[in-house]
């Protein structure tokens, strides 16, 4: 039996049992209450009729004394209240032992009302004190009503006394049964709750322990064996299958990472072996000195910048550098580009020296500058501006590279920022005009891995309105802090 079906059977059964006991106790109390209310209603009615007859006599006596309209109105109101009580009395059912008394009480009340009317009628006679005999009869009838009311109340109490004793005994028995059923129900509920919780929590605890061992790197642990054919056995089997799939995936990922590492090492080795650094540097130095001797100072400076640029580009890519070195390298790169574009471009810098001590991966700024040249301002005939801004804040250093070139669409901007889709170490196709072969995706990914932080890059751009690439470097990248070198494989 699965857990769902078991809960659907046990919980409704417990609820039905509890509700049945509660209903029987409630019904017993309700019967007692109804009987008590019926008796109390009749007793109160008898008492009210007795009091109202006396009030009526008093009201008619006042009227006989002063014969005023207000006294007459007051008497009529009292008479109407007495008639309402008479109507209520006619609807009451008497108990067996008080049937004759009830009929007599009704006749007495009717007689009293008739006698009151006779008193009023006698006032129309010219004879003095013609109403005296009728008033005396009414007083006598009122006394009979009082005696009969007390007798009816005594009969009611005498009749219901044994009945109430019987009900109280039954109620006491029902209360004992209710307590016994409640105790038994509580014991069964506790036992069932413990049994159900044990069937639920024990497999969960075993699965939790297995998951903790797997999270610690122990992939050889096996999931618990659950004999019961319920949801937990299915979960345990699925857990084991997931563990096997995870092991296969890890093995494949290890093979892929090792292959990518070897390919990347080979690419870097091929890239660095394409040019003999010593021969190239010596040749550029000779060209620089020769140009200086011939009076071509601009050519000499350009050759020196080219030498520095190549020397910087041939550094190991897995070693960090300070942002200050990257800025100097960017200036060398721009000097070469300005020799190419001349007055068509202008390079502006706004640098806070306090922010240049942070560590960054090598070749961080140059690929972004190259991207701006190739896609932003290369087609501009004049007025092109590239600006490098570095500002320092307590929590971060903000690097912004902006241009006033062609800009880019939202789709292109999102594509550049979606560097997570490129696997680390995957080969990128160099964009036209790039001298490093490292695209912006590579730069953004290396920054993320270097600082172990996402959302460091922002790009603000729109078609025809230029582009600004913003890099937010956390304060933990300070040179005095311990920052391990990045693995760019």
C-alpha positions as CSV (number, residue, x, y, z in Angstrom):
1,X,0.0,0.0,0.0
2,X,1.4,3.4,-1.0
3,X,1.6,6.2,1.5
4,X,-1.1,8.3,-0.2
5,X,-3.7,5.5,0.0
6,X,-2.8,4.7,3.6
7,X,-3.2,8.3,4.7
8,X,-6.5,8.5,2.9
9,X,-7.8,5.5,4.9
10,X,-6.3,6.2,8.3
11,X,-7.0,9.9,8.7
12,X,-10.7,9.8,7.6
13,X,-11.3,6.9,9.9
14,X,-9.9,8.8,12.9
15,X,-12.0,11.8,12.0
16,X,-15.2,9.8,11.7
17,X,-14.6,8.1,15.1
18,X,-14.0,11.5,16.8
19,X,-17.0,13.1,15.1
20,X,-19.3,10.2,16.1
21,X,-18.3,10.5,19.8
22,X,-18.7,14.3,19.7
23,X,-22.1,13.9,18.0
24,X,-23.5,11.5,20.6
25,X,-22.4,13.7,23.5
26,X,-23.8,16.8,21.8
27,X,-27.1,15.1,21.1
28,X,-27.5,14.0,24.7
29,X,-26.9,17.5,25.9
30,X,-29.2,18.9,23.3
31,X,-32.1,16.6,24.5
32,X,-31.6,17.7,28.1
33,X,-31.5,21.4,27.0
34,X,-34.7,21.1,24.9
35,X,-36.6,19.5,27.7
36,X,-35.4,22.1,30.2
37,X,-36.4,24.9,27.8
38,X,-39.9,23.6,27.3
39,X,-40.5,23.3,31.0
40,X,-39.0,26.7,31.8
41,X,-41.1,28.4,29.1
42,X,-44.3,27.1,30.6
43,X,-43.3,28.0,34.2
44,X,-42.4,31.5,33.1
45,X,-45.7,31.8,31.2
46,X,-47.6,30.8,34.3
47,X,-45.7,33.4,36.4
48,X,-46.2,36.1,33.8
49,X,-50.0,35.5,33.6
50,X,-50.2,35.8,37.4
51,X,-48.3,39.0,37.5
52,X,-50.2,40.5,34.5
53,X,-53.6,39.9,36.1
54,X,-52.5,41.8,39.2
55,X,-51.2,44.6,36.9
56,X,-54.5,44.7,35.0
57,X,-56.5,45.0,38.3
58,X,-54.3,47.9,39.4
59,X,-54.7,49.6,36.1
60,X,-58.5,49.3,36.1
61,X,-58.6,50.5,39.7
62,X,-56.7,53.6,38.7
63,X,-59.2,54.2,35.9
64,X,-62.2,53.7,38.3
65,X,-60.7,56.4,40.6
66,X,-60.0,59.2,38.1
67,X,-61.9,58.2,35.0
68,X,-59.2,59.9,32.8
69,X,-58.4,59.1,29.2
70,X,-54.7,58.4,30.0
71,X,-55.7,55.8,32.7
72,X,-58.1,54.2,30.2
73,X,-55.3,54.0,27.6
74,X,-52.9,52.5,30.1
75,X,-55.5,49.9,31.0
76,X,-56.1,49.0,27.4
77,X,-52.3,48.5,26.9
78,X,-52.2,46.2,29.9
79,X,-55.3,44.3,28.7
80,X,-53.6,43.7,25.2
81,X,-50.5,42.3,26.9
82,X,-52.7,39.9,28.9
83,X,-54.5,38.7,25.8
84,X,-51.1,38.0,24.1
85,X,-50.2,35.9,27.1
86,X,-53.6,34.1,26.8
87,X,-52.8,33.4,23.1
88,X,-49.4,31.9,24.1
89,X,-51.0,29.8,26.8
90,X,-53.5,28.3,24.2
91,X,-50.5,27.1,22.1
92,X,-48.8,25.3,25.0
93,X,-49.2,21.6,25.4
94,X,-49.7,20.5,29.0
95,X,-48.0,17.5,30.6
96,X,-50.2,14.4,31.2
97,X,-50.6,15.0,34.9
98,X,-51.5,18.6,34.5
99,X,-54.0,18.5,31.7
100,X,-57.1,19.2,33.9
101,X,-55.3,22.0,35.7
102,X,-54.2,23.5,32.4
103,X,-57.8,23.6,31.1
104,X,-59.0,25.2,34.4
105,X,-56.2,27.8,34.3
106,X,-57.2,28.7,30.7
107,X,-60.9,29.1,31.8
108,X,-59.9,31.2,34.8
109,X,-57.9,33.5,32.5
110,X,-60.8,33.8,30.0
111,X,-63.2,34.5,33.0
112,X,-60.9,37.2,34.3
113,X,-60.8,39.0,30.9
114,X,-64.6,38.8,30.7
115,X,-65.0,40.2,34.2
116,X,-62.7,43.2,33.3
117,X,-65.0,43.9,30.4
118,X,-68.0,43.7,32.7
119,X,-66.4,46.3,35.0
120,X,-66.1,48.7,32.0
121,X,-69.6,48.0,30.9
122,X,-71.1,48.7,34.4
123,X,-69.6,52.2,34.3
124,X,-72.2,53.1,31.7
125,X,-75.0,52.5,34.4
126,X,-76.4,55.5,36.2
127,X,-76.5,53.6,39.5
128,X,-73.6,54.5,41.8
129,X,-71.0,51.8,42.5
130,X,-72.6,49.5,39.9
131,X,-69.1,48.1,39.1
132,X,-68.3,47.0,42.7
133,X,-69.7,43.5,42.4
134,X,-67.9,42.9,39.1
135,X,-64.6,44.3,40.5
136,X,-64.9,42.0,43.5
137,X,-65.4,38.9,41.3
138,X,-62.4,39.9,39.2
139,X,-60.3,40.1,42.4
140,X,-61.4,36.7,43.4
141,X,-60.7,35.2,40.0
142,X,-57.1,36.8,40.1
143,X,-56.5,35.0,43.4
144,X,-57.7,31.7,41.8
145,X,-55.3,32.3,38.9
146,X,-52.4,32.8,41.3
147,X,-53.2,29.6,43.2
148,X,-53.6,27.7,39.9
149,X,-50.3,29.0,38.5
150,X,-48.4,27.9,41.6
151,X,-50.1,24.5,41.4
152,X,-49.1,24.1,37.7
153,X,-45.5,25.1,38.5
154,X,-45.4,22.4,41.2
155,X,-46.8,19.8,38.8
156,X,-44.2,20.7,36.2
157,X,-41.3,20.4,38.6
158,X,-42.7,17.1,40.0
159,X,-43.2,15.6,36.6
160,X,-39.7,16.5,35.2
161,X,-37.8,15.6,38.3
162,X,-37.5,11.8,37.6
163,X,-37.1,12.5,33.9
164,X,-34.2,14.8,34.6
165,X,-32.6,12.2,36.9
166,X,-32.8,9.6,34.2
167,X,-31.3,12.0,31.7
168,X,-28.5,12.9,34.1
169,X,-27.7,9.2,34.6
170,X,-27.6,8.6,30.8
171,X,-25.5,11.7,30.4
172,X,-23.0,10.5,33.0
173,X,-22.8,7.1,31.2
174,X,-22.3,8.9,27.9
175,X,-19.6,11.0,29.4
176,X,-17.7,7.9,30.7
177,X,-18.0,6.3,27.3
178,X,-16.8,9.6,25.7
179,X,-13.8,9.7,28.0
180,X,-13.0,6.0,27.3
181,X,-13.3,6.5,23.5
182,X,-11.2,9.7,23.7
183,X,-8.4,7.9,25.6
184,X,-8.5,4.9,23.3
185,X,-8.7,7.2,20.2
186,X,-5.7,9.2,21.5
187,X,-3.6,6.1,22.0
188,X,-4.5,4.7,18.6
189,X,-3.8,8.1,17.0
190,X,-0.4,8.3,18.6
191,X,0.5,4.8,17.6
192,X,-0.7,5.4,14.0
193,X,1.1,8.7,13.8
194,X,4.3,7.1,15.1
195,X,4.0,4.3,12.6
196,X,3.2,6.5,9.7
197,X,6.0,9.0,10.6
198,X,8.4,6.1,10.9
199,X,7.5,4.8,7.4
200,X,8.0,8.4,6.1
201,X,11.0,9.7,8.0
202,X,13.2,6.6,8.0
203,X,13.5,6.4,4.2
204,X,13.9,10.2,3.9
205,X,16.7,10.1,6.6
206,X,18.5,7.4,4.7
207,X,18.2,9.3,1.4
208,X,19.5,12.5,3.2
209,X,22.5,10.7,4.5
210,X,23.2,9.3,1.0
211,X,22.9,12.8,-0.5
212,X,25.3,14.3,2.1
213,X,27.9,11.7,1.3
214,X,27.5,12.4,-2.5
215,X,27.8,16.1,-1.8
216,X,31.1,15.4,0.0
217,X,32.4,13.7,-3.2
218,X,31.7,10.1,-2.3
219,X,30.0,8.9,-5.5
220,X,30.5,5.2,-4.7
221,X,27.9,5.2,-2.0
222,X,24.7,3.4,-2.9
223,X,21.2,4.6,-2.2
224,X,19.2,2.8,0.6
225,X,17.3,-0.4,-0.3
226,X,13.6,0.0,0.5
227,X,11.6,-3.2,0.6
228,X,8.1,-1.5,0.7
229,X,6.5,-0.9,-2.7
230,X,5.7,2.8,-2.3
231,X,6.8,6.2,-3.4
232,X,10.1,6.0,-1.5
233,X,11.2,2.8,-3.2
234,X,10.6,4.6,-6.6
235,X,12.5,7.6,-5.3
236,X,15.4,5.4,-4.1
237,X,15.6,3.7,-7.5
238,X,15.5,7.1,-9.3
239,X,18.1,8.4,-6.9
240,X,20.4,5.5,-7.8
241,X,19.8,6.0,-11.6
242,X,20.6,9.7,-11.2
243,X,23.8,8.9,-9.4
244,X,24.9,6.6,-12.2
245,X,24.1,9.2,-14.8
246,X,26.0,11.8,-12.7
247,X,29.1,9.5,-12.7
248,X,28.9,9.0,-16.4
249,X,28.5,12.7,-17.0
250,X,31.5,13.5,-14.7
251,X,33.6,11.1,-16.6
252,X,32.6,12.6,-20.0
253,X,33.2,16.1,-18.6
254,X,36.6,15.2,-17.4
255,X,37.5,13.8,-20.8
256,X,36.2,16.9,-22.5
257,X,38.1,19.3,-20.1
258,X,41.3,17.4,-20.6
259,X,40.9,17.5,-24.3
260,X,40.1,21.2,-24.3
261,X,43.1,21.9,-22.0
262,X,45.5,20.1,-24.4
263,X,44.0,21.9,-27.4
264,X,44.4,25.3,-25.6
265,X,47.9,24.6,-24.6
266,X,48.7,23.6,-28.1
267,X,47.1,26.8,-29.4
268,X,49.1,29.0,-27.1
269,X,52.3,27.2,-27.9
270,X,51.7,27.6,-31.6
271,X,50.8,31.2,-31.1
272,X,53.9,32.0,-29.1
273,X,56.1,30.0,-31.4
274,X,54.9,31.7,-34.5
275,X,57.5,34.5,-34.0
276,X,60.9,34.2,-32.4
277,X,60.7,36.9,-29.7
278,X,64.5,37.6,-29.5
279,X,64.8,38.0,-33.3
280,X,61.7,40.1,-33.5
281,X,62.7,42.4,-30.6
282,X,66.3,42.8,-31.9
283,X,65.0,43.6,-35.4
284,X,62.5,46.2,-34.0
285,X,65.3,47.8,-31.8
286,X,67.6,48.1,-34.9
287,X,64.7,49.6,-36.9
288,X,64.0,52.1,-34.1
289,X,67.6,53.2,-33.8
290,X,68.0,53.4,-37.5
291,X,64.9,55.6,-37.8
292,X,66.1,57.8,-35.0
293,X,69.5,58.3,-36.8
294,X,67.7,59.2,-40.0
295,X,65.7,61.8,-38.2
296,X,62.4,59.9,-38.4
297,X,61.4,60.3,-34.7
298,X,57.7,59.4,-35.2
299,X,58.7,56.1,-37.0
300,X,61.1,55.4,-34.1
301,X,58.4,55.9,-31.5
302,X,56.0,53.8,-33.5
303,X,58.6,51.0,-33.7
304,X,59.2,51.1,-30.0
305,X,55.5,51.0,-29.3
306,X,55.1,48.0,-31.6
307,X,57.9,46.2,-29.8
308,X,56.4,46.8,-26.4
309,X,53.0,45.7,-27.7
310,X,54.3,42.4,-29.1
311,X,56.3,41.8,-25.9
312,X,53.2,42.3,-23.8
313,X,51.0,40.2,-26.0
314,X,53.5,37.2,-25.8
315,X,53.3,37.1,-22.0
316,X,51.7,34.1,-20.4
317,X,48.0,34.4,-20.3
318,X,47.5,32.7,-17.0
319,X,49.4,35.4,-15.0
320,X,47.5,38.5,-13.7
321,X,48.8,42.0,-14.1
322,X,47.9,45.3,-12.5
323,X,45.4,47.6,-14.1
324,X,48.2,50.2,-14.4
325,X,50.1,47.8,-16.7
326,X,47.0,47.3,-18.8
327,X,46.5,51.0,-19.1
328,X,50.0,51.5,-20.3
329,X,49.6,48.7,-22.8
330,X,46.3,50.3,-24.0
331,X,48.1,53.6,-24.5
332,X,50.8,51.8,-26.6
333,X,48.1,50.1,-28.7
334,X,46.3,53.4,-29.2
335,X,49.5,55.1,-30.2
336,X,49.9,52.6,-33.0
337,X,46.3,53.0,-34.1
338,X,46.6,56.8,-34.1
339,X,49.6,56.5,-36.5
340,X,47.2,54.6,-38.8
341,X,44.1,56.8,-38.5
342,X,45.9,60.1,-37.7
343,X,43.5,63.0,-37.0
344,X,40.5,60.9,-37.6
345,X,40.5,59.6,-34.0
346,X,41.2,61.1,-30.5
347,X,42.0,59.1,-27.4
348,X,40.9,60.6,-24.0
349,X,41.6,59.3,-20.6
350,X,40.2,60.1,-17.2
351,X,42.0,57.9,-14.7
352,X,41.9,57.9,-10.9
353,X,45.4,56.7,-9.8
354,X,44.0,55.1,-6.6
355,X,42.2,52.5,-8.8
356,X,45.2,51.2,-10.7
357,X,46.5,48.8,-8.1
358,X,43.9,46.1,-8.7
359,X,44.9,42.9,-10.4
360,X,43.3,41.9,-13.7
361,X,43.9,39.1,-16.3
362,X,46.4,40.0,-18.9
363,X,45.0,41.4,-22.2
364,X,41.8,42.7,-20.7
365,X,41.5,46.2,-22.1
366,X,43.2,45.8,-25.6
367,X,40.5,43.3,-27.0
368,X,37.7,45.7,-26.0
369,X,39.6,48.7,-27.6
370,X,40.1,46.6,-30.7
371,X,36.4,45.8,-30.8
372,X,35.6,49.5,-30.6
373,X,38.0,50.3,-33.5
374,X,36.8,47.5,-35.8
375,X,33.1,47.7,-35.2
376,X,32.6,51.3,-33.9
377,X,34.8,54.0,-35.4
378,X,36.8,52.4,-38.2
379,X,34.3,53.6,-40.8
380,X,34.2,57.2,-39.5
381,X,35.9,59.8,-41.6
382,X,36.5,62.3,-38.7
383,X,35.6,63.1,-35.2
384,X,36.0,59.6,-33.7
385,X,36.6,59.6,-30.0
386,X,37.7,56.7,-27.7
387,X,37.6,57.4,-24.0
388,X,39.1,55.3,-21.1
389,X,37.7,56.2,-17.7
390,X,38.8,54.6,-14.4
391,X,37.2,55.6,-11.1
392,X,37.8,54.2,-7.6
393,X,35.1,53.6,-5.0
394,X,35.4,51.9,-1.6
395,X,33.8,48.6,-2.8
396,X,35.0,48.5,-6.5
397,X,37.0,50.0,-9.3
398,X,34.9,51.0,-12.3
399,X,36.6,50.8,-15.8
400,X,34.6,52.3,-18.7
401,X,35.7,52.1,-22.4
402,X,33.5,54.2,-24.6
403,X,33.4,55.4,-28.2
404,X,31.1,57.5,-30.3
405,X,30.9,55.1,-33.2
406,X,28.2,53.1,-34.9
407,X,26.9,51.4,-31.7
408,X,25.0,48.1,-31.7
409,X,21.6,46.7,-31.5
410,X,20.1,45.1,-28.4
411,X,20.4,41.6,-29.9
412,X,24.2,42.1,-30.5
413,X,24.6,43.5,-27.0
414,X,22.8,40.6,-25.5
415,X,24.9,38.2,-27.6
416,X,28.1,39.8,-26.3
417,X,27.0,39.6,-22.7
418,X,25.8,35.9,-23.0
419,X,29.4,34.6,-22.6
420,X,28.2,31.9,-20.3
421,X,27.0,30.0,-23.3
422,X,30.6,29.6,-24.5
423,X,32.5,26.9,-22.7
424,X,35.7,27.9,-21.0
425,X,38.6,27.1,-23.3
426,X,36.4,26.8,-26.5
427,X,38.1,28.3,-29.5
428,X,36.8,31.6,-30.7
429,X,37.0,32.8,-34.3
430,X,39.2,35.9,-34.3
431,X,37.3,39.0,-35.4
432,X,38.7,41.0,-38.3
433,X,41.3,43.4,-37.2
434,X,42.2,41.7,-33.9
435,X,45.9,41.1,-33.3
436,X,45.5,39.0,-30.1
437,X,43.0,36.5,-31.3
438,X,41.1,36.9,-28.0
439,X,37.5,38.1,-28.5
440,X,35.3,39.9,-26.1
441,X,33.6,36.7,-25.0
442,X,37.1,35.4,-23.9
443,X,37.8,38.6,-22.0
444,X,34.5,38.6,-20.1
445,X,34.7,34.9,-19.3
446,X,38.3,35.3,-17.9
447,X,37.2,38.2,-15.7
448,X,34.4,36.1,-14.3
449,X,36.7,33.2,-13.5
450,X,39.4,35.5,-12.2
451,X,37.1,37.2,-9.6
452,X,34.6,34.3,-9.2
453,X,31.9,36.9,-9.7
454,X,29.1,37.3,-12.2
455,X,27.4,40.4,-13.6
456,X,30.7,42.3,-13.8
457,X,30.1,43.6,-17.3
458,X,27.6,46.2,-18.6
459,X,27.2,47.4,-22.1
460,X,25.4,50.6,-22.9
461,X,24.8,51.0,-26.6
462,X,22.3,51.9,-29.3
463,X,22.6,52.0,-33.1
464,X,24.3,55.3,-34.1
465,X,24.9,56.4,-30.5
466,X,28.2,54.8,-29.6
467,X,29.1,52.1,-27.2
468,X,30.3,52.0,-23.6
469,X,31.6,48.9,-22.0
470,X,31.7,49.0,-18.1
471,X,33.8,46.6,-16.0
472,X,33.2,46.6,-12.3
473,X,36.3,45.2,-10.5
474,X,35.7,44.3,-6.8
475,X,37.9,45.8,-4.1
476,X,39.2,42.3,-3.3
477,X,41.3,42.6,-6.5
478,X,43.8,45.0,-4.8
479,X,47.4,44.1,-5.4
480,X,48.2,43.8,-1.7
481,X,45.4,41.2,-1.3
482,X,46.1,37.6,-2.0
483,X,44.5,36.7,-5.3
484,X,45.5,33.4,-6.9
485,X,46.5,33.5,-10.6
486,X,43.8,32.7,-13.0
487,X,43.7,29.4,-14.9
488,X,42.8,30.3,-18.4
489,X,42.9,26.8,-19.9
